[in-house]
């Protein structure tokens, strides 16, 4: 659908009489166009019509559930999935499994188990159903039970989804202290994924090459000019950029900060990437063209971009930001700080640092959808190269940034959380609030969309510090690549 079609549909959505003449498929088309444009309130009005319309397709209802799920509105995703279940006279096992996943993310564990029971009664070979059942066991600390479930299913029902079960099995074995066995399961999972990862890995290298080309083109003069443009707009925005690298403790730090009454976190909104970086930086003909375009924006264009970003962020959050500090958390923002700082040169930059060896082991274990930034986890050497390609940007930016920036230590956060958080709040201009370290306070906040959603609801501890030592003999190729950063960040 091109922009003209979208604009036409958006215009129709403002006219209820016009909507009444459209079939449910056309209404769904309008609704999803609105959703992609961050017009969530208008989209949800149409979602309601679609869910109530008896002729709506199951595919559109499932798409509504997906929209809610991906935006962290898990309760609404549950409701949409319930509609889908009711529409089916004899739901298939996979539909019950999808419903169970939404319930699990909404922390409705018993209800999720009920749906999984229905799914496995229909299809005992459902690998995705067993994976979720094992995941629930893990979330409740029953790692032996999870291991038994997964091992038995892999033996009885081998399938193309064995890789998903082996990721869960590896995680359970790791918690049980069976480190070599955990590593073996991960290697088996990744060997099955390898053919699918190669194309994404090629994309990853192309993006990383472009990011590095652009970063090296940005000069001190650019940064001064960008600061001047922002100052000419007027009132500065209270924004902080929480960058880093995946599995460096970014989610924990953001959730602690977002527990402050004067702060709100984005939980990896992806808005800067999808709305600005991709069209302006990645899709430019050359890196030089991308930099030229960044330099060409005047104060009016920058103000429009800032206002669009804030509007989209409020839509995603479902609340106004007002005078609170907005923490834009994105562990992959490090190679694209130029885009963030073009929009908000007054922003403070937070850079969580963790032992690179622990980062790579954790990244290697994390199961996420296969794309350009997860494909490098196919082996530890590729993962380590990805880490280096990202974090070399920070070593470069540290020499360029004149505004406030601060590195935080994951390890220090685990042993001296109060002291660490106090330092961060002082840096950000926030008042220290003891409730920020209350685990229940984090658990009761808005749902977390990132893969580590379960970890942040647990008390802060140092269990994962030095985890890499359990796998040292499997990391030979990776350690050689990581050693310069181990030394640079003080983890020798």
Secondary structure, DSSP 8 states (H G I E B T S, - for coil): --HHHHHHHHHHHT-HHHHHTS-HHHHHHHHHHHHHTT-HHHHHHHHHHHHH-TT--HHHHHHHHHHHHHTT-HHHHHHHHHHHHHH-TT--HHHHHHHHHHHHHTT-HHHHHHHHHHHHHH-TT-HHHHHHHHHHHHHTT-HHHHHHHHHHHHHHS--TTHHHHHHHHHHHHHHTT-HHHHHHHHHHHHHHHHHHHHHHHHHHHHHHHHHHHHHHH--HHHHHHHHHHHHHH-S---EEEE---TTSSHHHHHHHHHTSTTEEE-SS--HHIIIIIIIIIISSSSHHHHHHHHHH--HHHHHHHHHHHHHHHHHHHTS--TTSEEEEE-TT-GGGHHHHHHH-TT-EEEEEE--HHHHHHHHHH-----STTTGGGGSHHHHHHHHHHHHHHHHHHHHH--S-EEEEEHHHHHH-HHHHHHHHHHHHT----GGGG-HHHHHTSS---STTTTGGGS---STTTTGGGGGGGG-HHHHHHHHHHHHHTT--
